Amino acid sequence: MEYNRIIFVAQTGTCREAMAAGIFSDFTLKHPLEILSRGLVVQFQEPMNQKAEAVLISNGINMENFMSQQLTEEDLTEDSLVIAMEQVQRERILEQFENAIPENVHVLTEYVGDELEILDPYGGALPAYGLCYETLRKSIKKLVKKLNEGE
């Protein structure tokens, strides 16, 4: 399956999914994709979590003017790869969205063969966000390799 878009999804749209989109955009793909991040519960648009943004900036990734956005039916096209942070989020996407194609909706770590889900650092100290970044980067590096190899 050739995807034209990748959508990183978590709860509020302001932390892990935003970090994942920033990290993913830092890699080079053979077949460039539109990169989106979406939340499952976004009542109003918000900027990225300040600690998440600080960690990205310290790693040379700038997500200036980022605002959280709600996942919508329109996002879920058949050429979209949807990457959730947790199994519970994948299940919610499949339950709540008619357009969600089960074969296109995955949990990041499961999809790339890593053991643990990406833990939500929300409310934690800055090092928790740093750890989240490192874990995300490791899994996203595998994701990029997988996409570049056309699996």
C-alpha positions in Angstrom: 0.0 0.0 0.0 1.4 3.4 -1.0 0.3 6.0 1.5 0.2 9.8 0.7 -0.5 10.9 4.2 0.5 10.0 7.7 -1.6 11.0 10.7 -0.3 10.8 14.2 -3.1 10.5 16.7 -3.3 10.7 20.5 -5.6 12.2 23.0 -5.5 16.0 23.0 -3.5 16.8 19.9 -0.9 18.8 21.8 1.8 16.4 23.0 2.9 13.0 21.7 1.2 13.2 18.3 2.6 16.7 17.7 6.1 15.5 18.8 5.8 12.5 16.5 4.9 14.7 13.5 7.8 16.9 14.2 10.2 14.0 14.6 8.9 12.3 11.5 9.4 15.4 9.4 13.0 15.4 10.5 13.6 12.2 8.4 13.9 11.8 4.7 11.3 9.6 2.9 11.7 8.1 -0.6 8.0 9.0 -1.2 7.2 12.2 0.6 4.0 12.2 2.7 1.7 14.8 4.0 2.3 14.8 7.8 -0.6 15.5 10.2 -1.2 15.3 13.9 -4.6 15.0 15.3 -6.3 14.6 18.7 -9.2 12.5 19.6 -10.6 15.1 22.0 -9.9 18.7 20.8 -12.6 21.0 22.0 -10.7 24.1 20.8 -7.3 24.6 19.2 -4.4 24.9 21.5 -0.6 25.4 20.9 1.7 22.5 21.5 2.5 21.5 25.1 5.3 23.8 26.2 7.5 21.0 27.6 7.0 19.0 24.4 7.9 22.0 22.3 11.0 22.7 24.4 12.2 19.2 23.9 11.7 19.4 20.2 13.5 22.8 19.9 16.4 21.4 22.0 16.7 18.7 19.3 16.6 21.1 16.4 12.9 20.7 15.5 10.8 23.8 15.2 7.0 23.5 15.1 6.3 27.2 15.0 2.6 28.2 14.9 1.5 24.6 15.7 -2.2 24.3 16.8 -3.9 21.1 17.8 -6.7 19.8 15.5 -9.5 17.3 16.0 -9.4 14.0 14.0 -12.2 14.1 11.4 -13.8 11.6 8.9 -12.3 13.7 6.1 -8.8 13.0 7.5 -9.3 9.2 7.1 -8.8 8.7 3.4 -7.8 5.3 2.0 -4.2 6.5 1.3 -3.8 7.7 4.9 -1.6 5.7 7.4 -3.0 6.5 10.9 -0.6 6.0 13.8 -2.0 6.0 17.3 0.2 6.1 20.4 -1.9 3.5 22.4 -4.1 0.5 21.6 -7.1 2.2 23.3 -6.7 5.1 20.9 -6.6 2.8 17.9 -9.8 1.1 19.1 -11.5 4.5 19.6 -10.6 5.5 16.0 -12.1 2.3 14.6 -15.2 2.6 16.7 -15.9 6.3 16.2 -15.0 6.9 12.5 -16.8 5.2 9.7 -14.0 6.0 7.3 -11.4 4.3 9.4 -9.9 1.4 7.6 -8.5 -1.2 10.1 -5.5 -2.1 7.9 -4.5 1.5 7.9 -4.8 2.2 11.6 -1.9 1.1 13.8 -0.3 1.6 17.2 3.2 3.1 16.5 5.3 0.7 18.6 3.3 -2.4 17.6 3.6 -1.4 13.9 7.4 -1.2 14.1 7.9 -4.2 16.4 8.7 -2.3 19.6 7.4 -3.7 22.9 5.9 -0.8 24.9 3.4 1.9 23.9 4.6 5.5 24.0 3.7 6.7 27.5 2.0 10.1 27.9 4.4 12.5 29.7 1.6 15.0 30.3 1.9 16.5 33.8 5.4 15.1 34.3 8.7 17.0 34.7 10.8 18.0 31.6 12.8 14.7 31.7 9.6 12.7 31.2 9.1 14.6 27.9 12.7 14.0 27.0 12.3 10.3 27.5 9.1 10.4 25.4 11.0 12.2 22.6 13.8 9.5 22.7 11.3 6.7 22.6 9.3 8.3 19.8 12.4 9.0 17.8 13.6 5.3 18.1 10.2 4.0 16.9 9.8 6.6 14.2 13.2 5.8 12.8 11.9 2.2 12.3 8.7 3.5 10.8 10.6 5.6 8.3 12.7 2.6 7.4 9.6 0.4 7.0 7.9 3.0 4.7 11.1 3.5 2.7 11.4 -0.2 2.1 7.8 -0.2 1.0 6.5 -2.8 3.4 
